[in-house]
Amino acid sequence: MTEQPKTPPLDLSHLHPAVRQAALLPADQPLAVIRADRWIGYPRASQALARLEALLAWPTRQRMPNMLLIGPTNNGKVDDRRCPAECRRSRARKKVVA
């Protein structure tokens, strides 16, 4: 009887801890992890998000403050998955009224 050669344990120390578990998944599952959308919290993006949340918390009045976001295409300016739940509810109410 021939003994199977032992494979050394995988050294995943070069990977970020959050990714190590994905690397150990069956072959088809890591692709789903890799292709998933994710938020990259760049300082300016975090500042813009904080400002948007502050604007959403502003009490309703005749002339509401606003903000204009300018940036290159395909960088997530319209990605409302980061929009707080209150923002989505507000949009839904406006669609019903309009």
C-alpha positions, -999 to 999 in steps of 0.1 A, spaced: 0 0 0 14 33 -11 12 63 13 -1 95 -3 25 124 -1 15 149 26 8 184 14 22 211 36 -5 233 52 -14 264 33 4 295 44 -22 323 42 -3 347 64 1 371 34 -37 375 31 -59 399 51 -76 380 80 -111 387 64 -100 370 32 -83 340 46 -116 322 53 -127 328 17 -95 313 4 -103 280 22 -138 278 6 -146 253 -22 -133 264 -56 -164 280 -69 -172 301 -38 -142 324 -36 -152 339 -69 -185 351 -54 -166 368 -26 -141 384 -50 -169 397 -73 -190 412 -44 -194 449 -41 -176 465 -12 -173 500 3 -138 515 3 -138 541 30 -115 567 15 -113 598 38 -131 621 13 -158 594 6 -164 590 44 -166 628 47 -192 630 19 -212 602 34 -212 619 69 -223 652 53 -252 634 34 -263 618 67 -262 652 84 -283 667 56 -309 639 60 -312 647 97 -318 684 90 -353 695 101 -377 701 73 -381 738 62 -388 759 32 -352 761 19 -334 729 27 -295 728 25 -281 706 -3 -249 692 -16 -235 686 -51 -212 656 -56 -189 659 -86 -166 631 -97 -156 608 -125 -180 583 -139 -183 548 -125 -171 556 -90 -203 551 -70 -218 586 -67 -253 572 -73 -248 540 -54 -277 542 -29 -269 510 -11 -249 532 12 -278 555 16 -292 552 51 -326 535 56 -343 568 62 -331 581 29 -347 552 11 -380 556 30 -380 593 21 -375 585 -15 -403 559 -14 -427 585 1 -418 610 -26 -425 585 -54 -459 577 -39 -469 614 -37 -455 623 -72 
